[in-house]
């Protein structure tokens, strides 16, 4: 049953950040030494308060935001990587902060909708809030 496959059980889906880089043809803007981070679930939002409330440890977060606050939120929630979609280029301070925090910051020209679809086909599911 689909809802059972989406349950949040804290398990890795067997995908590492480097797999996402390859599949999405991402540029690694920061966090090159952390591409072996395991991914648990996926999360997509551009509203930082929503991400703070819903993203979790090991998630890959898809956004179009490019300012340094995304790194602070990523660090707070413990995401494995941040994917900036739609061809947006993170501000230099954002890249520096992501490197400092050890969070892979990936960029892709693909739109968010397409990124999320590809991540889903890779076996990454959304985190269900309980």
MMTF fields as JSON, N, C-alpha, C and O atoms, coordinates in Angstrom:
{
  "mmtfVersion": "1.0.0",
  "mmtfProducer": "UNKNOWN",
  "numBonds": 519,
  "numAtoms": 520,
  "numGroups": 130,
  "numChains": 1,
  "numModels": 1,
  "chainsPerModel": [1],
  "groupsPerChain": [130],
  "chainIdList": ["A"],
  "bondAtomList": [4, 2, 8, 6, 12, 10, 16, 14, 20, 18, 24, 22, 28, 26, 32, 30, 36, 34, 40, 38, 44, 42, 48, 46, 52, 50, 56, 54, 60, 58, 64, 62, 68, 66, 72, 70, 76, 74, 80, 78, 84, 82, 88, 86, 92, 90, 96, 94, 100, 98, 104, 102, 108, 106, 112, 110, 116, 114, 120, 118, 124, 122, 128, 126, 132, 130, 136, 134, 140, 138, 144, 142, 148, 146, 152, 150, 156, 154, 160, 158, 164, 162, 168, 166, 172, 170, 176, 174, 180, 178, 184, 182, 188, 186, 192, 190, 196, 194, 200, 198, 204, 202, 208, 206, 212, 210, 216, 214, 220, 218, 224, 222, 228, 226, 232, 230, 236, 234, 240, 238, 244, 242, 248, 246, 252, 250, 256, 254, 260, 258, 264, 262, 268, 266, 272, 270, 276, 274, 280, 278, 284, 282, 288, 286, 292, 290, 296, 294, 300, 298, 304, 302, 308, 306, 312, 310, 316, 314, 320, 318, 324, 322, 328, 326, 332, 330, 336, 334, 340, 338, 344, 342, 348, 346, 352, 350, 356, 354, 360, 358, 364, 362, 368, 366, 372, 370, 376, 374, 380, 378, 384, 382, 388, 386, 392, 390, 396, 394, 400, 398, 404, 402, 408, 406, 412, 410, 416, 414, 420, 418, 424, 422, 428, 426, 432, 430, 436, 434, 440, 438, 444, 442, 448, 446, 452, 450, 456, 454, 460, 458, 464, 462, 468, 466, 472, 470, 476, 474, 480, 478, 484, 482, 488, 486, 492, 490, 496, 494, 500, 498, 504, 502, 508, 506, 512, 510, 516, 514],
  "bondOrderList": [1, 1, 1, 1, 1, 1, 1, 1, 1, 1, 1, 1, 1, 1, 1, 1, 1, 1, 1, 1, 1, 1, 1, 1, 1, 1, 1, 1, 1, 1, 1, 1, 1, 1, 1, 1, 1, 1, 1, 1, 1, 1, 1, 1, 1, 1, 1, 1, 1, 1, 1, 1, 1, 1, 1, 1, 1, 1, 1, 1, 1, 1, 1, 1, 1, 1, 1, 1, 1, 1, 1, 1, 1, 1, 1, 1, 1, 1, 1, 1, 1, 1, 1, 1, 1, 1, 1, 1, 1, 1, 1, 1, 1, 1, 1, 1, 1, 1, 1, 1, 1, 1, 1, 1, 1, 1, 1, 1, 1, 1, 1, 1, 1, 1, 1, 1, 1, 1, 1, 1, 1, 1, 1, 1, 1, 1, 1, 1, 1],
  "groupList": [{"groupName": "UNK", "atomNameList": ["N", "CA", "C", "O"], "elementList": ["N", "C", "C", "O"], "formalChargeList": [0, 0, 0, 0], "bondAtomList": [1, 0, 2, 1, 3, 2], "bondOrderList": [1, 1, 2], "singleLetterCode": "X", "chemCompType": "L-PEPTIDE LINKING"}],
  "groupTypeList": [0, 0, 0, 0, 0, 0, 0, 0, 0, 0, 0, 0, 0, 0, 0, 0, 0, 0, 0, 0, 0, 0, 0, 0, 0, 0, 0, 0, 0, 0, 0, 0, 0, 0, 0, 0, 0, 0, 0, 0, 0, 0, 0, 0, 0, 0, 0, 0, 0, 0, 0, 0, 0, 0, 0, 0, 0, 0, 0, 0, 0, 0, 0, 0, 0, 0, 0, 0, 0, 0, 0, 0, 0, 0, 0, 0, 0, 0, 0, 0, 0, 0, 0, 0, 0, 0, 0, 0, 0, 0, 0, 0, 0, 0, 0, 0, 0, 0, 0, 0, 0, 0, 0, 0, 0, 0, 0, 0, 0, 0, 0, 0, 0, 0, 0, 0, 0, 0, 0, 0, 0, 0, 0, 0, 0, 0, 0, 0, 0, 0],
  "groupIdList": [1, 2, 3, 4, 5, 6, 7, 8, 9, 10, 11, 12, 13, 14, 15, 16, 17, 18, 19, 20, 21, 22, 23, 24, 25, 26, 27, 28, 29, 30, 31, 32, 33, 34, 35, 36, 37, 38, 39, 40, 41, 42, 43, 44, 45, 46, 47, 48, 49, 50, 51, 52, 53, 54, 55, 56, 57, 58, 59, 60, 61, 62, 63, 64, 65, 66, 67, 68, 69, 70, 71, 72, 73, 74, 75, 76, 77, 78, 79, 80, 81, 82, 83, 84, 85, 86, 87, 88, 89, 90, 91, 92, 93, 94, 95, 96, 97, 98, 99, 100, 101, 102, 103, 104, 105, 106, 107, 108, 109, 110, 111, 112, 113, 114, 115, 116, 117, 118, 119, 120, 121, 122, 123, 124, 125, 126, 127, 128, 129, 130],
  "secStructList": [7, 2, 2, 2, 2, 6, 7, 7, 7, 7, 7, 7, 7, 1, 3, 3, 2, 2, 2, 2, 2, 2, 2, 2, 6, 7, 3, 3, 3, 3, 7, 4, 4, 4, 6, 6, 7, 3, 3, 7, 7, 3, 3, 3, 7, 1, 7, 2, 2, 2, 2, 2, 2, 2, 7, 7, 6, 6, 7, 3, 3, 3, 3, 7, 7, 7, 1, 6, 2, 2, 2, 2, 2, 2, 2, 2, 2, 6, 7, 1, 3, 3, 3, 3, 7, 6, 6, 7, 7, 7, 7, 2, 2, 2, 2, 2, 2, 2, 2, 2, 2, 6, 7, 3, 3, 3, 3, 7, 1, 1, 7, 2, 2, 2, 2, 2, 2, 2, 2, 2, 2, 6, 6, 7, 7, 5, 7, 7, 7, 7],
  "xCoordList": [0.844, 0.0, 0.898, 1.89, 0.557, 1.381, 1.602, 2.73, 0.565, 0.721, 1.692, 2.398, 1.739, 2.683, 4.111, 5.015, 4.337, 5.682, 6.174, 7.372, 5.289, 5.674, 5.852, 6.178, 5.652, 5.754, 7.174, 8.146, 7.281, 8.561, 9.098, 8.654, 10.055, 10.612, 12.087, 12.737, 12.616, 13.994, 15.023, 16.215, 14.602, 15.517, 16.038, 15.352, 17.249, 17.814, 17.124, 16.722, 16.99, 16.384, 17.463, 17.161, 18.712, 19.797, 20.399, 21.216, 20.011, 20.521, 21.497, 21.248, 22.591, 23.564, 23.503, 23.011, 24.001, 23.96, 24.641, 24.17, 25.737, 26.449, 25.571, 25.731, 24.661, 23.731, 22.803, 22.474, 22.391, 21.525, 22.275, 21.728, 23.532, 24.366, 24.419, 24.238, 24.67, 24.774, 23.447, 23.398, 22.373, 21.071, 20.504, 19.913, 20.69, 20.147, 21.13, 20.804, 22.345, 23.4, 23.626, 23.648, 23.793, 23.952, 25.37, 26.329, 25.476, 26.734, 26.833, 25.867, 27.975, 28.191, 28.821, 30.015, 27.994, 28.459, 29.225, 30.118, 28.876, 29.519, 29.342, 28.471, 30.185, 30.037, 30.543, 30.034, 31.529, 32.065, 32.511, 32.409, 32.997, 33.49, 32.368, 32.631, 31.123, 30.0, 29.011, 27.832, 29.503, 28.623, 28.233, 27.362, 28.863, 28.474, 27.403, 27.038, 26.886, 25.761, 24.617, 24.29, 24.013, 22.853, 21.591, 21.465, 20.673, 19.398, 18.306, 18.189, 17.512, 16.398, 15.095, 14.407, 14.762, 13.519, 13.771, 14.884, 12.728, 12.81, 11.84, 10.814, 12.182, 11.302, 11.426, 12.525, 10.317, 10.324, 9.466, 8.275, 10.086, 9.365, 10.307, 11.526, 9.72, 10.49, 10.198, 10.768, 9.319, 8.963, 9.801, 9.59, 10.74, 11.702, 11.043, 11.498, 9.983, 9.301, 8.663, 8.592, 8.202, 7.642, 8.737, 8.518, 9.892, 11.017, 11.455, 11.727, 11.522, 11.907, 10.92, 11.307, 9.655, 8.624, 8.529, 8.092, 8.931, 8.663, 9.836, 9.721, 10.961, 12.126, 12.798, 12.638, 13.548, 14.189, 15.588, 16.097, 16.187, 17.539, 17.671, 16.898, 18.651, 18.928, 18.111, 18.299, 17.211, 16.394, 17.222, 18.231, 16.787, 17.267, 16.176, 15.005, 16.563, 15.62, 15.73, 16.818, 14.613, 14.557, 13.919, 12.839, 14.598, 14.125, 14.605, 15.437, 14.076, 14.617, 15.235, 15.706, 15.229, 15.83, 17.351, 17.926, 18.007, 19.462, 20.207, 21.431, 19.509, 20.145, 20.738, 20.375, 21.629, 22.325, 21.406, 21.807, 20.212, 19.312, 18.939, 18.549, 19.05, 18.738, 19.744, 19.4, 20.981, 22.006, 21.732, 21.891, 21.321, 20.987, 19.842, 19.885, 18.822, 17.68, 18.113, 17.688, 18.943, 19.45, 20.247, 20.14, 21.035, 21.812, 20.902, 21.092, 19.926, 18.979, 18.198, 17.977, 17.786, 16.97, 17.811, 17.287, 19.094, 19.966, 19.849, 20.089, 19.481, 19.339, 20.678, 21.739, 20.613, 21.819, 22.322, 23.514, 21.424, 21.794, 20.661, 19.501, 21.036, 20.067, 20.237, 21.345, 19.131, 19.142, 18.441, 17.264, 19.187, 18.612, 18.241, 19.11, 16.945, 16.432, 16.153, 16.209, 15.854, 15.418, 16.517, 16.236, 17.766, 18.873, 19.286, 20.105, 18.736, 19.117, 20.542, 20.947, 21.281, 22.651, 22.715, 22.391, 23.134, 23.217, 24.187, 25.205, 23.85, 24.721, 26.063, 26.103, 27.165, 28.479, 28.514, 29.175, 27.803, 27.781, 27.086, 27.43, 26.098, 25.384, 26.325, 26.344, 27.095, 28.055, 29.099, 29.42, 29.623, 30.636, 30.075, 30.753, 28.845, 28.216, 27.961, 28.157, 27.528, 27.285, 28.587, 28.599, 29.673, 30.969, 31.37, 31.849, 31.168, 31.504, 30.698, 31.227, 29.428, 28.538, 28.634, 28.095, 29.325, 29.448, 28.183, 27.931, 27.385, 26.136, 26.312, 26.597, 26.149, 26.207, 25.122, 23.938, 25.557, 24.658, 24.758, 25.784, 23.688, 23.665, 22.791, 21.781, 23.178, 22.348, 22.051, 22.863, 20.866, 20.462, 19.566, 18.823, 19.65, 18.782, 17.366, 16.428, 17.222, 15.902, 14.927, 15.32, 13.665, 12.667, 12.364, 12.551, 11.899, 11.608, 10.713, 10.966, 9.686, 8.741, 9.46, 9.219, 10.338, 11.08, 12.07, 12.217, 12.745, 13.695, 12.991, 13.491, 11.848, 11.109, 10.672, 10.73, 10.239, 9.851, 11.016, 10.852, 12.176, 13.367, 13.761, 14.091, 13.729, 14.056, 13.087, 13.492, 11.821, 10.821, 11.149, 11.076, 11.509, 11.853, 13.124, 13.334, 13.968, 15.17, 14.844, 15.718, 13.598, 13.191, 13.09, 12.829, 13.292, 13.191, 11.736, 11.096, 11.219, 9.824, 9.748, 10.729, 8.576, 8.35, 8.195, 7.707, 8.616, 8.48, 7.043, 6.53, 6.388, 5.023, 5.052, 5.672, 4.378, 4.283, 3.292, 2.215, 3.656, 2.762, 2.259, 1.492],
  "yCoordList": [-1.17, 0.0, 1.244, 1.288, 2.25, 3.437, 4.156, 4.548, 4.341, 5.08, 4.383, 5.046, 3.052, 2.322, 2.568, 2.658, 2.68, 2.895, 4.301, 4.567, 5.191, 6.567, 6.836, 7.961, 5.854, 6.072, 6.464, 5.947, 7.358, 7.835, 6.862, 6.868, 6.026, 5.07, 5.332, 4.549, 6.431, 6.799, 5.972, 6.075, 5.167, 4.312, 5.045, 5.894, 4.707, 5.227, 4.552, 3.392, 5.278, 4.688, 4.11, 3.692, 4.084, 3.521, 4.483, 4.08, 5.744, 6.762, 7.653, 8.033, 7.974, 8.916, 10.202, 10.214, 11.269, 12.564, 12.484, 13.09, 11.751, 11.663, 11.032, 11.357, 10.147, 9.569, 10.646, 10.646, 11.556, 12.663, 13.595, 14.048, 13.879, 14.731, 14.151, 14.867, 12.84, 12.187, 12.203, 12.559, 11.82, 11.682, 13.032, 13.134, 14.068, 15.389, 16.25, 17.363, 15.717, 16.484, 17.81, 18.874, 17.717, 18.91, 19.441, 18.709, 20.714, 21.35, 21.294, 21.61, 20.902, 20.889, 22.236, 22.457, 23.124, 24.459, 24.447, 25.268, 23.513, 23.422, 22.01, 21.259, 21.671, 20.394, 19.196, 18.089, 19.398, 18.321, 17.112, 15.983, 17.319, 16.214, 15.433, 14.478, 15.841, 15.201, 14.547, 14.385, 14.18, 13.59, 12.152, 11.589, 11.554, 10.201, 10.216, 9.161, 11.405, 11.474, 10.622, 10.661, 9.852, 9.045, 9.9, 10.811, 9.584, 10.302, 9.423, 8.245, 10.006, 9.275, 9.523, 8.583, 10.799, 11.211, 12.476, 13.001, 12.964, 14.207, 15.227, 14.876, 16.501, 17.575, 18.713, 19.014, 19.346, 20.467, 21.595, 21.423, 22.742, 23.945, 25.13, 24.995, 26.288, 27.526, 28.4, 29.481, 27.931, 28.658, 28.087, 26.947, 28.866, 28.362, 27.827, 26.824, 28.473, 27.985, 26.623, 25.795, 26.385, 25.084, 24.017, 22.907, 24.347, 23.403, 23.09, 21.934, 24.093, 23.871, 22.947, 22.163, 23.035, 22.204, 20.812, 19.879, 20.652, 19.395, 18.578, 17.358, 19.201, 18.447, 17.766, 18.185, 16.718, 15.99, 15.526, 15.734, 14.898, 14.366, 13.483, 12.542, 13.789, 12.962, 13.265, 12.615, 14.234, 14.568, 15.285, 15.919, 15.177, 16.054, 17.102, 16.764, 18.381, 19.491, 20.179, 20.586, 20.311, 20.985, 22.355, 22.474, 23.388, 24.764, 25.605, 25.16, 26.819, 27.796, 28.981, 29.935, 28.912, 29.973, 29.92, 28.843, 31.09, 31.127, 31.888, 31.998, 32.408, 33.238, 32.372, 31.202, 32.915, 32.132, 31.47, 30.489, 31.967, 31.365, 29.925, 29.174, 29.52, 28.126, 27.189, 26.071, 27.644, 26.815, 26.701, 25.63, 27.803, 27.766, 26.796, 26.023, 26.83, 25.921, 24.483, 23.551, 24.307, 22.975, 22.379, 21.186, 23.199, 22.75, 22.418, 21.406, 23.264, 23.062, 21.754, 21.039, 21.448, 20.261, 19.007, 17.895, 19.169, 18.021, 17.397, 16.201, 18.198, 17.635, 17.124, 17.608, 16.147, 15.595, 16.463, 16.456, 17.21, 18.081, 19.049, 18.801, 20.162, 21.144, 21.21, 21.408, 21.043, 21.164, 22.472, 22.664, 23.367, 24.616, 24.387, 24.213, 24.39, 24.061, 25.303, 26.431, 25.072, 26.142, 27.046, 28.134, 26.613, 27.415, 28.579, 29.401, 28.663, 29.746, 29.513, 28.376, 30.582, 30.498, 31.051, 32.217, 30.223, 30.689, 31.856, 31.935, 32.741, 33.877, 33.343, 32.278, 34.067, 33.616, 33.336, 32.398, 34.148, 33.902, 32.596, 31.933, 32.223, 30.963, 29.79, 28.834, 29.866, 28.81, 28.682, 27.574, 29.809, 29.787, 29.185, 28.401, 29.544, 29.032, 27.525, 26.788, 27.063, 25.633, 24.841, 23.766, 25.367, 24.707, 24.649, 23.625, 25.759, 25.835, 24.821, 24.208, 24.65, 23.741, 22.289, 21.383, 22.074, 20.716, 20.184, 18.98, 21.071, 20.665, 20.755, 21.835, 19.645, 19.729, 20.665, 20.516, 21.62, 22.581, 22.317, 22.588, 21.789, 21.377, 22.321, 22.816, 22.572, 23.403, 22.638, 21.849, 22.895, 22.279, 23.236, 24.025, 23.151, 23.966, 23.387, 24.072, 22.132, 21.496, 22.206, 22.625, 22.343, 22.948, 22.034, 20.82, 22.621, 21.864, 20.66, 19.576, 20.83, 19.752, 18.537, 17.398, 18.799, 17.718, 17.081, 15.859, 17.903, 17.398, 16.427, 15.332, 16.826, 15.998, 14.686, 13.631, 14.748, 13.529, 12.569, 11.362, 13.082, 12.235, 11.63, 10.447, 12.433, 11.911, 10.796, 9.791, 10.973, 9.938, 8.643, 7.552, 8.777, 7.599, 6.922, 5.734, 7.667, 7.099, 6.335, 5.688, 6.408, 5.703, 6.579, 6.081, 7.869, 8.802, 9.202, 9.639, 9.056, 9.377, 10.57, 10.934, 11.165, 12.294, 11.838, 10.742, 12.691, 12.417, 12.706, 13.792, 11.747, 11.905, 12.484, 11.925, 13.597, 14.206, 13.417, 13.065, 13.139, 12.378, 13.239, 12.772],
  "zCoordList": [0.0, 0.0, 0.0, 0.727, -0.808, -0.954, 0.362, 0.658, 1.157, 2.41, 3.349, 4.108, 3.309, 4.145, 3.686, 4.517, 2.37, 1.865, 2.168, 2.07, 2.526, 2.812, 4.297, 4.676, 5.135, 6.57, 6.96, 6.409, 7.892, 8.384, 9.429, 10.577, 9.026, 9.966, 10.25, 10.943, 9.715, 9.996, 9.245, 9.532, 8.306, 7.566, 6.332, 5.764, 5.932, 4.7, 3.524, 3.611, 2.435, 1.242, 0.323, -0.795, 0.783, -0.002, -1.004, -1.833, -0.946, -1.856, -1.096, 0.048, -1.737, -1.177, -1.992, -3.12, -1.413, -2.089, -3.445, -4.408, -3.537, -4.823, -5.917, -7.094, -5.545, -6.514, -7.074, -8.26, -6.204, -6.617, -7.556, -8.561, -7.225, -8.078, -9.487, -10.472, -9.571, -10.881, -11.628, -12.806, -10.946, -11.604, -12.058, -13.133, -11.228, -11.567, -12.354, -12.769, -12.556, -13.237, -12.529, -13.148, -11.216, -10.373, -10.391, -10.635, -10.131, -9.792, -8.27, -7.576, -7.754, -6.311, -5.935, -6.134, -5.391, -5.03, -3.711, -3.502, -2.816, -1.5, -0.953, -1.393, 0.012, 0.702, -0.065, 0.107, -0.903, -1.742, -0.927, -1.406, 0.28, 1.115, 1.806, 2.536, 1.572, 2.257, 1.285, 1.598, 0.118, -0.894, -0.575, -1.238, 0.428, 0.838, 1.915, 2.434, 2.264, 3.212, 2.689, 1.503, 3.586, 3.219, 3.268, 4.086, 2.379, 2.305, 2.9, 2.561, 3.785, 4.401, 3.659, 3.261, 3.477, 2.842, 2.038, 2.024, 1.366, 0.632, 1.199, 1.781, 1.018, 1.462, 0.47, 0.004, 0.142, -0.787, -0.248, 0.01, -0.083, 0.33, 0.197, 0.308, -0.041, -0.074, 1.134, 1.282, 1.983, 3.201, 4.345, 4.759, 4.851, 5.82, 7.084, 7.634, 7.554, 8.758, 8.506, 9.415, 7.289, 6.935, 6.954, 7.439, 6.434, 6.418, 7.851, 8.176, 8.69, 10.092, 10.791, 11.658, 10.42, 11.049, 10.441, 11.114, 9.178, 8.504, 8.028, 7.917, 7.743, 7.274, 8.453, 9.599, 8.164, 9.248, 8.914, 7.812, 9.891, 9.784, 8.552, 8.368, 7.712, 6.548, 5.307, 4.279, 5.374, 4.202, 3.143, 3.452, 1.899, 0.846, 0.677, 0.508, 0.722, 0.676, -0.677, -1.082, -1.372, -2.669, -2.476, -1.896, -2.969, -2.829, -4.011, -4.801, -4.123, -5.074, -4.327, -4.945, -3.015, -2.206, -2.333, -2.493, -2.26, -2.458, -1.364, -1.426, -0.381, 0.65, 1.767, 1.887, 2.572, 3.61, 4.636, 5.263, 4.822, 5.816, 5.484, 6.378, 4.209, 3.883, 4.544, 4.929, 4.674, 5.316, 6.806, 7.39, 7.421, 8.849, 9.101, 10.058, 8.255, 8.399, 8.099, 8.782, 7.097, 6.786, 7.934, 8.218, 8.585, 9.736, 10.912, 11.587, 11.15, 12.246, 12.093, 13.071, 10.877, 10.627, 10.372, 10.432, 10.09, 9.858, 8.484, 8.325, 7.48, 6.131, 5.608, 6.002, 4.721, 4.1, 2.963, 2.655, 2.337, 1.223, 0.943, 1.272, 0.323, -0.164, -1.677, -2.176, -2.404, -3.859, -4.216, -3.914, -4.864, -5.346, -6.811, -7.665, -7.083, -8.407, -9.244, -8.753, -10.507, -11.396, -11.915, -12.419, -11.801, -12.32, -11.443, -11.853, -10.25, -9.329, -8.827, -8.586, -8.677, -8.175, -6.767, -6.543, -5.805, -4.42, -4.272, -4.96, -3.373, -3.07, -2.559, -1.943, -2.806, -2.337, -0.832, -0.387, -0.056, 1.398, 1.733, 2.712, 0.912, 1.113, 0.874, 1.649, -0.188, -0.519, 0.593, 1.023, 1.051, 2.112, 3.396, 4.059, 3.749, 4.97, 4.848, 5.814, 3.673, 3.47, 3.611, 4.212, 3.062, 3.222, 4.69, 5.177, 5.384, 6.806, 7.627, 8.554, 7.286, 8.014, 7.532, 8.168, 6.403, 5.872, 5.244, 5.268, 4.682, 4.026, 2.513, 1.994, 1.797, 0.346, -0.19, 0.114, -0.987, -1.626, -3.122, -3.746, -3.682, -5.076, -5.879, -5.381, -7.12, -7.988, -9.272, -9.756, -9.805, -11.063, -11.834, -11.251, -13.144, -13.993, -14.062, -14.468, -13.666, -13.727, -12.783, -11.694, -13.19, -12.299, -11.112, -11.192, -10.022, -8.796, -9.066, -8.54, -9.866, -10.14, -10.733, -10.331, -11.685, -12.325, -11.346, -11.318, -10.549, -9.547, -8.6, -8.342, -8.094, -7.146, -7.799, -7.168, -9.047, -9.759, -9.913, -9.73, -10.243, -10.396, -9.047, -8.971, -7.991, -6.661, -6.273, -5.688, -6.597, -6.302, -7.056, -6.491, -8.329, -9.123, -8.605, -8.849, -7.894, -7.278, -5.996, -5.42, -5.553, -4.347, -3.118, -2.022, -3.281, -2.152, -1.988, -2.945, -0.797, -0.515, 0.425, 1.073, 0.485, 1.379, 2.817, 3.092, 3.719, 5.148, 5.549, 5.276, 6.193, 6.649, 8.065, 8.97, 8.231, 9.569, 10.39, 9.91, 11.635, 12.511, 13.63, 14.472]
}
